[in-house]
Amino acid sequence: MIKRLGVSEARPNLTKIMQEAYYKNTRYILERNGIPMAIILGVEECKELFEDFQDLQDMLEALKAPKEEWLDYDEYRKERLANVPGEVSKES
């Protein structure tokens, strides 16, 4: 859920806002004179967003690699399974 608050309304309720962001995953947009200025969200949600962003950056970098560097999926899978103890790779 996203709630919009003016800074003057948020200031006296900051403890409650922080608790709702942390425990209930409520997001807040803080506004000054009706203009969005900042966002408050829980730390865990923020970490997840940063991780998702990093994953997207990694995928974009991988897509930029020349196709000659791309591995065939079957080759990749065989290499990965060869290094897993107790796993038997099946020849196709």
C-alpha positions as CSV (number, residue, x, y, z in Angstrom):
1,M,0.0,0.0,0.0
2,I,1.3,3.5,-0.8
3,K,0.2,6.5,1.3
4,R,0.9,10.1,0.5
5,L,1.7,12.5,3.3
6,G,2.7,16.1,3.7
7,V,5.9,16.6,5.6
8,S,4.1,18.5,8.3
9,E,1.7,15.6,8.8
10,A,4.6,13.0,8.7
11,R,6.9,14.8,11.2
12,P,4.8,14.2,14.4
13,N,3.9,10.6,13.3
14,L,7.4,9.5,12.2
15,T,7.6,6.6,14.7
16,K,4.2,5.2,13.5
17,I,5.2,5.6,9.9
18,M,8.5,3.8,10.4
19,Q,6.7,0.9,12.2
20,E,4.2,0.6,9.4
21,A,6.9,0.7,6.7
22,Y,8.9,-2.0,8.5
23,Y,6.2,-4.3,9.8
24,K,3.3,-3.8,7.3
25,N,5.4,-3.0,4.2
26,T,3.5,0.2,3.8
27,R,5.2,2.7,1.5
28,Y,5.0,6.5,2.0
29,I,5.5,9.3,-0.4
30,L,6.4,12.5,1.4
31,E,5.3,15.7,-0.2
32,R,6.1,19.3,0.3
33,N,3.6,21.8,-1.2
34,G,2.0,18.8,-3.1
35,I,5.3,17.9,-4.7
36,P,6.7,14.4,-4.1
37,M,10.1,14.8,-2.4
38,A,11.0,11.5,-0.7
39,I,9.9,7.9,-0.1
40,I,9.8,5.9,3.1
41,L,9.8,2.1,2.8
42,G,11.0,-0.8,5.0
43,V,14.6,-1.8,5.0
44,E,13.9,-5.4,3.8
45,E,11.8,-4.2,0.9
46,C,14.6,-1.7,0.0
47,K,17.2,-4.5,0.0
48,E,15.0,-6.6,-2.2
49,L,14.6,-3.7,-4.7
50,F,18.4,-3.2,-4.8
51,E,19.0,-6.9,-5.3
52,D,16.4,-6.9,-8.1
53,F,18.0,-3.9,-9.7
54,Q,21.4,-5.5,-9.5
55,D,20.0,-8.7,-11.1
56,L,18.6,-6.6,-14.0
57,Q,22.0,-4.8,-14.4
58,D,23.7,-8.2,-14.6
59,M,21.2,-9.5,-17.2
60,L,21.8,-6.4,-19.3
61,E,25.5,-6.8,-19.1
62,A,25.2,-10.5,-20.1
63,L,23.0,-9.5,-23.1
64,K,25.7,-7.0,-24.3
65,A,28.3,-9.8,-24.5
66,P,29.0,-10.9,-28.1
67,K,27.1,-14.0,-29.1
68,E,30.3,-15.9,-29.6
69,E,30.8,-15.8,-25.9
70,W,27.4,-17.3,-25.1
71,L,27.5,-20.9,-24.0
72,D,25.2,-23.5,-25.4
73,Y,22.7,-24.4,-22.7
74,D,23.4,-28.2,-23.0
75,E,27.1,-27.6,-22.8
76,Y,26.7,-25.4,-19.7
77,R,24.4,-27.9,-18.1
78,K,26.8,-30.8,-18.6
79,E,29.7,-28.7,-17.2
80,R,27.6,-27.8,-14.1
81,L,26.4,-31.3,-13.5
82,A,29.9,-32.7,-13.9
83,N,30.9,-30.7,-10.9
84,V,28.0,-31.8,-8.7
85,P,28.9,-34.6,-6.4
86,G,26.6,-37.6,-6.6
87,E,25.0,-36.4,-9.8
88,V,25.2,-38.5,-13.0
89,S,25.1,-36.5,-16.2
90,K,23.1,-38.2,-18.9
91,E,24.4,-38.2,-22.5
92,S,21.8,-37.2,-25.0
